[in-house]
Amino acid sequence: MRQFAMRRLIVLAVAATVLSTGMSAHAQAPDAAFKAALAEAEATNKRAGELRNQWTVTFAALAAARKAGEAGEFDKAIKLALDAKALAEASVAQSLREKDAWRDSELR
């Protein structure tokens, strides 16, 4: 039950972050919004790297976001950058959640 509650909390936190970032991103110029979203995603992915838990799908999402941004498809690029940030946040949350989880799995 505790794991379910934790997962639900993580999903809600990621969804709230994506929504709030997405709303503020569209208030800016499209290229500036893309750069901001990409920078946030890269920073979050860097944090996941510091925790030694970067996901390969995050790298793919970041690459797709950069490619769309270079092509001038800023709406698509922003969405992909936000997706990459959500993936990076999930990997950070997983790392933090599992940091001490091994203690619960030890036989007592």
Secondary structure, 3 states (H helix, E strand, C coil): CHHHHHHHHHHHHHHHHHHHHHHHHCCCCHHHHHHHHHHHHHHHHHHHHHCCCCCHHHHHHHHHHHHHHHCCCHHHHHHHHHHHHHHHHHHHHHHHHHCCHHHHHCCC
